[in-house]
Amino acid sequence: MTAFLGGILGKLLKFVYDMVANIGAEPENISFYAIAIIITTIIFKLLLLPINIQQTRSTKKMGELQPQMKEIQMKYKNDIQTQQMKMQELYKKHNYNPASGCLILLVQMPIIFAFFAVFRDPAKYAFTEPGFYEAMNKTFFWIKNLDDPDPSRLILPLMAAFTTYIQSAIIAPPSSDPQAQATQKTMSYFLPVMIFMASRGFAAGLALYWVVGNIFTIIQQLISNRSLGKIKEEK
């Protein structure tokens, strides 16, 4: 599945690169390849936008129902059958499918893994003509070759970690459960640290894809939260 999707997404990257390369002279500080990574990442995120919006709505709905779910769990803690029945009634009343978030994630994951593979090995999935990828200019401001890790070992990894933290903080559903809050807080710190450490060894092109994708998701999430908030106020 990854190889199949990677081939399709690789063709998208190559198509964008060819389009960018035909616009004129290549800028001195940012290569056509770097521009292609940024544009392709945005296109990729736009393709996944309907799924992400649905996931946002599902997450927000879960947060809104959590106090009532907790109340049912406490009230019927000794009667699991009645508890499950009341939960189903609650879901039906609010038109909420608890499995929807998982299903949306399952749809996204193969695509995300495939895109990750494309940027990890562009010569295999996108620039398959022998010698073409090796001869390409891959500069990005302070980075001479996006195939190599960020030479500063700091700038892109920090950007990747920071945007990951902001994204997780915005997306995390509100919770009244102290244990859930503690878990969310731990993950909001652990994940950015893990991304920072990994990004120091990643090809800089892959780290650039991660940062651009995070920034897009943050903007999309802020807009979605604002829109959903207005809808809630109108109701």
C-alpha positions as CSV (number, residue, x, y, z in Angstrom):
1,M,0.0,0.0,0.0
2,T,2.8,2.4,0.9
3,A,4.7,1.7,-2.3
4,F,1.5,2.2,-4.4
5,L,0.5,5.4,-2.7
6,G,4.1,6.6,-2.6
7,G,4.3,6.2,-6.4
8,I,1.1,8.4,-6.8
9,L,2.3,11.1,-4.4
10,G,5.8,10.9,-5.9
11,K,4.3,11.8,-9.3
12,L,2.6,14.7,-7.7
13,L,5.9,16.0,-6.3
14,K,7.6,15.5,-9.7
15,F,4.7,17.3,-11.5
16,V,4.9,20.3,-9.1
17,Y,8.7,20.4,-9.4
18,D,8.5,20.5,-13.2
19,M,5.9,23.3,-13.1
20,V,8.1,25.3,-10.7
21,A,11.2,24.7,-12.7
22,N,9.5,26.2,-15.8
23,I,8.7,29.5,-14.2
24,G,12.1,31.0,-14.8
25,A,15.5,31.3,-13.2
26,E,16.1,29.4,-10.0
27,P,16.4,31.6,-6.9
28,E,19.9,31.7,-5.3
29,N,18.8,30.9,-1.8
30,I,15.9,28.5,-2.3
31,S,16.0,25.8,-4.9
32,F,13.1,24.7,-7.1
33,Y,13.1,21.4,-5.1
34,A,12.5,23.2,-1.8
35,I,9.7,25.3,-3.4
36,A,8.2,22.0,-4.7
37,I,8.3,20.4,-1.3
38,I,6.4,23.4,0.2
39,I,3.8,23.6,-2.6
40,T,3.3,19.8,-2.7
41,T,2.9,19.6,1.1
42,I,0.2,22.3,0.9
43,I,-1.6,20.5,-1.9
44,F,-1.4,17.3,0.1
45,K,-2.9,19.0,3.1
46,L,-5.7,20.5,1.0
47,L,-6.6,17.1,-0.3
48,L,-6.9,15.8,3.2
49,L,-8.8,18.9,4.4
50,P,-12.3,17.4,4.3
51,I,-11.1,14.5,6.4
52,N,-9.3,16.8,8.8
53,I,-12.4,19.0,9.2
54,Q,-14.5,15.9,10.0
55,Q,-12.0,14.8,12.5
56,T,-12.0,18.2,14.2
57,R,-15.8,18.1,14.4
58,S,-15.7,14.6,15.9
59,T,-13.1,15.6,18.5
60,K,-15.0,18.7,19.5
61,K,-18.2,16.7,19.8
62,M,-16.5,14.1,22.0
63,G,-15.2,16.9,24.3
64,E,-18.7,18.4,24.6
65,L,-20.2,15.0,25.5
66,Q,-17.5,13.9,27.9
67,P,-19.2,15.3,31.1
68,Q,-22.4,13.5,30.3
69,M,-20.4,10.3,29.4
70,K,-18.6,10.6,32.7
71,E,-21.9,11.0,34.6
72,I,-23.3,7.9,33.0
73,Q,-20.2,5.9,33.7
74,M,-20.4,6.9,37.4
75,K,-24.1,6.4,37.7
76,Y,-24.2,2.9,36.2
77,K,-20.7,1.7,37.1
78,N,-22.1,-1.5,38.6
79,D,-24.5,-2.1,35.7
80,I,-22.4,-2.3,32.5
81,Q,-25.3,-3.3,30.3
82,T,-27.4,-0.3,31.3
83,Q,-24.3,1.9,31.0
84,Q,-23.7,0.8,27.5
85,M,-27.4,1.3,26.6
86,K,-27.4,4.9,28.1
87,M,-24.2,5.6,26.2
88,Q,-25.8,4.5,22.9
89,E,-28.8,6.7,23.7
90,L,-26.5,9.7,24.3
91,Y,-24.7,9.1,21.0
92,K,-27.9,8.8,19.1
93,K,-29.4,11.9,20.6
94,H,-26.4,14.0,19.6
95,N,-25.8,12.2,16.3
96,Y,-22.3,11.1,17.4
97,N,-20.4,8.0,16.3
98,P,-17.6,7.2,18.8
99,A,-15.8,5.2,16.1
100,S,-15.7,8.0,13.6
101,G,-12.4,9.5,14.9
102,C,-10.6,6.2,14.6
103,L,-12.0,5.5,11.2
104,I,-10.9,8.9,10.0
105,L,-7.4,8.3,11.4
106,L,-7.3,4.9,9.7
107,V,-8.0,6.5,6.4
108,Q,-5.3,9.1,6.8
109,M,-2.5,6.9,8.1
110,P,-1.6,5.0,4.9
111,I,-1.5,8.3,3.0
112,I,0.6,10.1,5.6
113,F,3.1,7.1,5.7
114,A,3.3,7.1,1.9
115,F,4.0,10.8,1.8
116,F,6.6,10.4,4.5
117,A,8.2,7.7,2.4
118,V,8.3,10.0,-0.7
119,F,10.3,12.7,1.1
120,R,12.5,10.1,2.8
121,D,13.5,8.6,-0.6
122,P,12.6,11.1,-3.4
123,A,14.8,9.3,-6.0
124,K,12.8,6.1,-5.6
125,Y,9.3,7.6,-5.7
126,A,9.5,11.0,-7.6
127,F,12.7,11.6,-9.5
128,T,13.2,8.1,-10.9
129,E,15.3,9.1,-14.0
130,P,18.9,7.9,-13.4
131,G,21.1,10.7,-12.1
132,F,18.4,13.3,-12.2
133,Y,17.8,13.6,-8.5
134,E,21.5,13.5,-7.7
135,A,22.2,16.5,-10.1
136,M,19.3,18.6,-8.7
137,N,20.0,21.8,-6.7
138,K,18.6,21.2,-3.2
139,T,19.5,24.4,-1.3
140,F,17.2,26.0,1.2
141,F,18.7,29.2,2.6
142,W,21.3,28.0,5.2
143,I,20.9,24.4,4.1
144,K,23.1,23.4,1.1
145,N,21.5,20.0,0.5
146,L,18.0,19.0,1.7
147,D,19.1,15.4,1.5
148,D,21.3,16.0,4.5
149,P,20.2,16.9,8.1
150,D,20.0,20.6,9.0
151,P,23.7,21.6,9.4
152,S,22.8,23.7,12.4
153,R,21.1,20.7,14.0
154,L,18.9,23.3,15.7
155,I,16.8,25.6,13.4
156,L,14.6,23.2,11.5
157,P,14.4,20.7,14.4
158,L,13.3,23.5,16.8
159,M,10.7,24.6,14.2
160,A,9.5,21.1,13.9
161,A,9.2,20.6,17.6
162,F,7.5,24.0,18.2
163,T,4.9,23.6,15.5
164,T,4.2,20.1,16.7
165,Y,3.6,21.4,20.2
166,I,1.3,24.2,19.0
167,Q,-0.6,21.7,16.8
168,S,-1.1,19.2,19.6
169,A,-2.2,22.0,22.0
170,I,-4.8,23.3,19.5
171,I,-6.1,19.9,18.5
172,A,-6.3,18.3,21.9
173,P,-10.0,17.9,22.9
174,P,-11.1,19.6,26.2
175,S,-11.4,17.1,29.0
176,S,-12.8,17.2,32.6
177,D,-11.0,13.9,33.5
178,P,-7.9,14.7,35.5
179,Q,-6.2,11.5,34.2
180,A,-7.0,12.4,30.6
181,Q,-5.7,15.9,31.2
182,A,-2.4,14.5,32.7
183,T,-2.0,12.2,29.7
184,Q,-2.6,15.0,27.2
185,K,-0.1,17.3,29.0
186,T,2.5,14.6,29.0
187,M,2.1,13.9,25.3
188,S,2.1,17.6,24.5
189,Y,5.7,17.7,25.8
190,F,6.9,14.3,24.9
191,L,5.9,14.3,21.2
192,P,7.7,17.6,20.4
193,V,10.9,16.4,22.2
194,M,10.8,13.2,20.2
195,I,10.2,15.1,16.9
196,F,13.1,17.5,17.8
197,M,15.5,14.6,18.4
198,A,14.4,12.7,15.2
199,S,14.6,15.9,13.1
200,R,18.2,16.3,13.9
201,G,18.9,13.1,12.0
202,F,16.2,13.4,9.3
203,A,17.0,14.7,5.8
204,A,16.2,18.4,6.0
205,G,13.7,18.0,3.2
206,L,11.7,15.7,5.4
207,A,11.9,18.1,8.3
208,L,10.8,21.0,6.0
209,Y,7.7,18.9,4.9
210,W,6.9,18.3,8.6
211,V,7.1,22.0,9.5
212,V,5.1,23.2,6.5
213,G,2.4,20.5,7.2
214,N,2.2,21.6,10.8
215,I,1.8,25.2,10.0
216,F,-1.0,24.5,7.5
217,T,-2.7,22.3,10.1
218,I,-2.4,24.9,12.8
219,I,-4.0,27.6,10.6
220,Q,-6.7,25.2,9.4
221,Q,-7.5,24.2,13.0
222,L,-7.7,27.8,14.2
223,I,-10.2,28.6,11.4
224,S,-12.2,25.4,12.1
225,N,-12.4,26.1,15.8
226,R,-13.5,29.7,15.1
227,S,-16.2,28.5,12.6
228,L,-17.4,25.7,14.9
229,G,-17.6,28.2,17.8
230,K,-19.7,30.6,15.7
231,I,-22.1,27.7,14.7
232,K,-22.4,26.8,18.4
233,E,-23.2,30.4,19.4
234,E,-25.9,30.6,16.7
235,K,-27.5,27.5,17.9
